[in-house]
Amino acid sequence: WRVREILPLFLLGLFIAYLFDPLLDKLQKRGWSRGRAVWLVYMLFFMFFSVVALIVIPVSISQVHNAVANASVYQEKVLDLTATGEEFIKNYEVPKQVLDAITQAKERLRQIVPKIAERLANWLPGAVSSLFLMIILPIIIFYFMNEFDPLRLRALSLVPDDFRDDVVQMSSEVNDMLARYVRGQAVVSLLVAVSV
């Protein structure tokens, strides 16, 4: 319970190391030592992660700032659009319940928008502080990439001998399916990035 805030960071690091483990194994089969393979993959991943962070993080922070600063403007635009819709509806015979529902929706909108803006403003400092936790992530990934095979063997040793072969076969099938899924998603992401 006391480590609940950083536990997802370790799970994320373990998952990323799990995704890179097949590549590390292939490099080892070609004669690379585990340490050299880890350093190569780690540096490539770290450079990619740094580039993405430098592009995405400032844009995200700027967009959140703009959303908080212009919350009242967005609210007025939505209310104006709603008023236009009301004028259009009044030209027709619409049940009173529908008009009452629209009025209630407008009142809720006036109450909800400031709360959303306040939550975004409160979320931003927390998000910035979370970035400092993300600095630890590369260290965690590096450790898990180095120690992934011993950890896997240790986990396998906890399985009873009667079920060990089944577990190995099942985990191999899961790994194969997950690898295909990740490759498919990578191809889709690349195609979307190129098309945009």
Disulfide bonds with the S-S distance in Angstrom:
none
